[in-house]
């Protein structure tokens, strides 16, 4: 049976991915700052240390590690932490592969659709260059470059540019739900920004698919085939929750005042396409928003 090592495996994506991998017969190991119990191994990305036993007999490594993009306001020190946490984790894994000679069959890395910048109404595919030089663009470029350093060792490498992950357990959706519980739905600016979303199950299934298919390498947009505008997303969430809500705009300037530069995470428009991953054979379980939300709210 295959063995998969997850870095950043305790978060929203990693916990579900571990469940799917175990259901497929994988032994799942976790890299953790504070390992507890079997199949957990210690590492410290700042100090560049890692329990090398974690790699013994490992077939696949999935790197989801990194400080939360929208967890705190973007001070200069926080922005440095967001980038360094991603660079340090990838380079520690790469250096350990090189030092020990213990190399996985495949290395899978998270990235984000923030790579493209605020691309407005333009349909963006994997071959498109970023439209600006913002912090998120720089972050994603460096993030992907460190994955490319692993690929340079001759390891099959897959990079997923992940969209807005929909799940009740975390991410953007709980933020939409909060005001809806009180009969109020909010969207930002004119609500026409494109949100390229993906159901958490489909994202985790994409990682499993990439692990299982040896021909899959390179960069893929991990987004559902039908992006939606923000206002539509909020309205569809209210409908899936059976909540009658007054849907109101929040002015963009108010958000910029509250969040500063980090407001770009919610104000940016990204019309990102899933053509490449579908052409490669991945089949979405939830290609359309209503069915995705119905599943999430158990309807």
C-alpha positions in Angstrom: 0.0 0.0 0.0 1.3 3.5 -0.8 2.5 5.9 1.9 1.8 9.7 1.6 3.4 12.4 3.7 1.3 15.5 4.3 3.0 18.8 5.3 0.3 21.2 6.6 -2.0 18.3 6.9 -4.0 19.6 9.9 -5.8 22.4 8.0 -9.0 22.6 6.1 -7.7 20.8 3.0 -5.2 18.5 4.7 -7.7 16.9 7.1 -10.2 16.0 4.3 -7.4 14.9 2.0 -6.0 12.5 4.7 -9.5 10.9 5.0 -9.7 10.4 1.2 -6.2 8.9 1.0 -6.8 6.5 3.9 -10.1 5.4 2.2 -8.0 4.6 -0.8 -5.6 2.4 1.3 -2.8 4.9 1.8 -0.8 5.1 5.0 -0.9 8.8 5.8 1.9 10.5 7.7 1.9 14.1 9.0 4.7 16.6 9.5 3.9 18.6 12.6 5.6 21.1 14.8 4.3 19.1 17.8 4.0 15.5 16.7 1.7 13.3 18.7 1.1 9.6 18.3 2.0 7.3 15.4 2.5 8.5 11.8 3.3 12.1 13.0 6.8 13.4 12.6 8.5 16.6 13.8 9.8 19.5 11.7 10.7 23.1 12.2 10.8 25.1 9.0 12.4 28.2 10.6 15.3 26.2 12.0 15.4 23.9 8.9 15.1 20.7 10.9 13.0 17.6 10.2 12.7 14.1 11.4 14.2 12.2 8.4 12.3 9.0 9.4 9.2 10.7 8.0 10.5 10.0 4.5 11.4 6.3 5.0 9.3 4.4 2.5 7.3 7.4 1.4 5.8 7.3 -2.1 4.2 10.8 -2.3 4.7 14.1 -0.6 1.9 16.8 -0.5 2.9 20.2 0.7 0.1 22.4 2.0 2.2 24.2 4.6 2.1 28.0 4.9 0.8 30.8 7.2 -2.8 31.7 6.5 -3.2 34.3 3.8 -6.2 36.1 5.4 -5.7 35.3 9.0 -4.1 38.6 10.0 -3.7 42.1 8.6 -0.9 42.4 6.2 1.9 44.2 8.0 5.3 44.0 6.4 6.3 41.4 9.0 3.2 39.3 8.3 3.7 39.5 4.5 7.3 38.3 5.1 6.0 35.4 7.3 3.4 34.4 4.6 6.1 34.1 1.9 8.8 32.6 4.1 6.6 29.9 5.6 6.0 28.6 2.0 9.6 28.9 0.8 11.1 27.4 4.0 8.8 24.4 4.0 9.4 23.5 0.3 13.2 24.1 0.6 13.4 22.0 3.8 11.7 19.1 2.0 13.9 19.6 -1.1 17.1 19.7 1.0 16.0 16.6 2.9 15.3 14.7 -0.3 18.8 15.7 -1.5 20.7 14.9 1.7 19.1 11.6 2.5 18.5 10.3 -1.1 14.9 9.5 0.1 12.9 10.9 -2.8 9.1 10.4 -3.4 7.6 9.3 -6.7 5.7 12.6 -6.8 5.6 16.0 -5.0 2.3 17.9 -5.0 2.2 21.6 -4.0 -0.5 24.1 -3.2 -0.5 27.5 -4.9 -3.4 29.9 -5.4 -5.3 31.8 -8.2 -3.8 34.9 -6.6 -1.0 34.1 -9.0 -3.0 35.9 -11.8 -3.6 39.2 -9.9 -6.8 41.2 -10.3 -7.7 40.0 -13.8 -11.2 41.4 -14.0 -13.3 39.9 -16.8 -10.4 38.2 -18.5 -10.5 34.4 -18.6 -7.2 33.2 -17.2 -5.6 29.8 -17.9 -2.4 28.2 -16.8 -0.3 29.8 -19.6 -1.4 33.3 -18.8 1.1 35.6 -17.0 0.0 37.7 -14.0 -1.7 41.0 -14.8 0.1 43.0 -12.0 2.9 42.8 -9.5 0.9 42.8 -6.3 1.9 41.0 -3.0 -0.3 38.0 -3.7 1.2 37.7 -7.2 4.7 37.8 -5.8 3.8 35.3 -3.1 2.4 32.8 -5.6 5.3 33.2 -8.0 7.9 32.4 -5.2 5.7 29.6 -3.9 5.7 27.9 -7.3 9.4 28.6 -7.9 10.2 26.6 -4.8 8.1 23.7 -6.1 10.0 23.9 -9.4 13.2 23.5 -7.4 11.9 20.1 -6.3 10.9 19.3 -9.9 14.6 20.0 -10.8 15.6 16.9 -8.8 13.7 14.8 -11.3 10.7 14.3 -9.1 7.3 14.4 -10.8 5.8 17.7 -9.5 2.2 19.0 -9.6 1.2 22.6 -8.6 -2.4 23.4 -8.0 -3.5 27.0 -8.2 -6.4 26.8 -5.8 -9.5 28.9 -5.9 -12.0 29.9 -3.2 -12.5 26.6 -1.3 -16.1 26.1 -0.2 -16.6 24.2 3.0 -18.6 24.8 6.2 -15.5 24.0 8.3 -13.4 26.9 7.2 -12.3 29.3 4.5 -14.6 31.9 2.9 -18.0 30.3 3.4 -18.3 30.7 7.2 -17.7 34.4 6.7 -20.6 34.6 4.2 -22.8 32.6 6.6 -22.3 34.8 9.7 -24.5 37.7 8.6 -27.0 35.4 6.8 -27.9 33.9 10.2 -29.3 37.3 11.0 -31.2 37.7 7.7 -28.5 39.9 6.1 -26.3 39.0 3.2 -23.4 41.2 2.2 -21.2 41.5 -0.9 -18.4 43.9 -1.6 -18.3 46.8 -4.1 -20.9 46.1 -6.9 -20.7 42.3 -6.3 -19.6 41.7 -9.9 -16.1 40.4 -9.1 -15.7 36.8 -10.3 -15.0 34.2 -7.7 -13.4 31.0 -9.0 -14.5 28.6 -6.4 -14.1 24.8 -5.7 -15.9 22.4 -3.4 -13.4 21.1 -0.8 -14.2 17.5 -1.8 -13.3 18.2 -5.4 -10.1 19.9 -4.4 -9.0 16.9 -2.3 -10.1 14.5 -5.1 -7.9 16.5 -7.5 -4.9 15.8 -5.2 -5.7 12.1 -5.1 -6.2 12.1 -8.9 -2.8 13.7 -9.4 -1.2 11.2 -7.1 -2.7 8.2 -8.9 -2.0 9.4 -12.5 1.7 9.2 -13.4 1.2 11.4 -16.5 0.0 14.4 -14.5 2.7 17.0 -13.9 3.0 20.8 -14.0 0.5 23.5 -13.0 -3.3 23.1 -12.9 -6.0 25.5 -11.9 -8.0 23.9 -9.1 -11.3 25.7 -9.7 -14.8 24.5 -10.6 -15.7 24.8 -14.3 -18.4 27.5 -13.6 -17.1 30.5 -11.7 -19.7 32.8 -10.2 -19.9 36.5 -9.4 -19.7 37.4 -5.7 -23.3 38.6 -5.4 -24.5 35.4 -7.0 -22.4 33.4 -4.6 -23.9 35.2 -1.6 -27.5 34.8 -2.9 -26.9 31.1 -3.7 -25.6 30.5 -0.2 -28.7 32.1 1.4 -30.9 30.0 -0.8 -29.0 26.8 0.1 -29.4 27.7 3.8 -33.1 28.4 3.3 -32.5 31.9 4.7 -34.6 34.9 3.6 -32.0 37.6 3.6 -31.6 41.3 2.7 -28.6 41.2 0.3 -26.7 44.5 0.6 -23.4 45.9 -0.7 -20.4 46.9 1.5 -18.5 49.7 -0.2 -15.0 48.8 -1.4 -13.5 51.8 0.4 -14.9 50.5 3.8 -13.3 47.2 3.2 -10.0 48.8 2.2 -10.2 50.9 5.4 -10.8 47.9 7.6 -8.4 45.4 5.9 -5.8 47.6 4.1 -3.9 45.8 1.4 -5.4 42.5 2.4 -8.8 43.7 1.1 -7.5 42.6 -2.4 -8.2 38.9 -1.3 -12.0 39.6 -1.4 -12.2 42.5 -3.9 -10.1 41.0 -6.7 -11.9 39.5 -9.7 -10.6 36.2 -11.0 -12.3 34.4 -13.9 -10.1 31.3 -13.9 -10.8 28.4 -16.2 -10.7 24.6 -15.4 -10.2 23.6 -19.1 -6.7 22.0 -18.6 -7.5 19.8 -15.6 -10.7 18.6 -17.3 -8.9 17.9 -20.6 -6.4 15.8 -18.5 -9.2 13.7 -17.3 -10.3 15.0 -14.0 -14.1 14.9 -13.5 -15.7 17.3 -11.0 -18.3 16.0 -8.6 -19.6 19.5 -8.1 -19.1 21.5 -11.3 -22.0 23.9 -10.5 -22.5 26.1 -7.5 -26.1 25.2 -6.4 -25.3 21.5 -6.1 -22.0 22.2 -4.3 -23.9 24.3 -1.7 -26.7 21.9 -1.4 -24.2 19.2 -0.5 -22.4 21.4 2.0 -25.7 22.3 3.8 -26.9 18.7 3.6 -30.0 19.4 1.6 
